[in-house]
């Protein structure tokens, strides 16, 4: 649950909060209305710091009454990602003390105060909320109240709150241990969300998928002892919508690698292989809370990649929903298999835009690390928009090519296409070429390979290792279709 927000247009005569963050514009001198200015000057003198250095290094100190105050200088010329990092570092000086309440003071002109307030409240919301833990004693107490001084338009925070709720849902699902998020348990959680938010729910279980001929999905899911896998379809409709967006999420609740078993080092954290579905759900939730005037179809490919006598094997040939035959090369390339049939089902609804999210390839992380995610698409205009909106939201994307000649590597002697190659290399591009075979009606389509789903030191405005990357960006993309 996110902290309650209270706003005041002006500064109080005396700032009495136990924990306070003061944000002011970049400059060489301190603003005249700076709270506890004498204390800040003393801190800077003691550390031999100049005022301008506060744009890189925030500081904190205890006032005479015992309250803790943090100060930071916000550089409004920097992009959103850098501003998020600045605010997160400053807020963390307070949040590390596990406060129940914090005050945020925004200084500067009207535009500067609005920007500072929106950044700080969002970062406080996403980092002040608690994620699921399993310790006897949890020291991470959630933030309960935020008091904001300097900007009063509470309506402008409605979208920011919805974005924070979506990010929190994604991260909360992603960190759940695999015994608490099996496909069956995940589907129960989704049904509860659907009931709460009045989403239409449709489930295609293994019996239905076998009957439909969704052989790519079934090949992966059949390795599980229990037939609890499914493709789940959620729908959000708005009466004034003119466009429909399809969101597709990879929901592999645990990935052993199958017969091509992962070493323990690479199997660790594979309960997070469902992160793409968490991103899709987070976007759906954020759009619903904002009541965005766009229709959304959310398709979640929920399964596990287990090893068993029934599990699919190298050199198997399976037939996908659209009739394409696939030669299995490596059982750990299961993500593109479950997505193949799911993309076919989603694209057959002829959406105006389709976006899929997946922790799909190790080669994407090799290419960009875990501070960016990669995006590929079948429209240059979409790729340009995707990258630009990454800059605007602070969730940075790097665009990759998907030219036709890459597909030569996927030619098979025995089937219509190989699932992957054993060489690796540009597997993030080959995966896109593979998936393109299953997108029907030339649907405008973006594929986001979530290499930034986990970043050890946090990323942008998010302090936790699991970042929820893609929710803010996805909401911006969906909103642009309204």
ABEGO torsion letter per residue (X at the ends): XBBBBBBBABBBABBABABBBBBBBBBABBBAABBGAAAAAAAAAAAGBBAAAAAABBBBBBBAAGBBBBBBBBBAABBAAAAAAAAAAAAAAAAAAGBABBBBBBBEBAAAAAAAAAAAAAAAAAAABBBBBABABBABBBBABBBBBGBABAAAAAAAAAAAAAAAAAAAAAABBAAABBAAAAAAAAAAAAAAAGBBBBBBBAAAAAAAGBAAAAAAAAABABBABBBBBBBBBBAABABBBBBBBBBBABBAGEABBBBAAAABGAAAAAAAAAAAAAAAAAAAAAGBBBBBBBBBBBBBBBBBAABBBBGBBBBBAAGBBBBBABAAAAAAAAAAAAAAAAAAAGBABBBBBBBABAAAAAAAEAABBBBBBABAAAAAAAAAAAAAAGBBBBBBBABAAAAAAABBAABABBABBAAEEBAAAAAAAAAAAABBGGBBBBBBBBAAABBAAEBEABABABAGBGAAAAAAAAAAAX
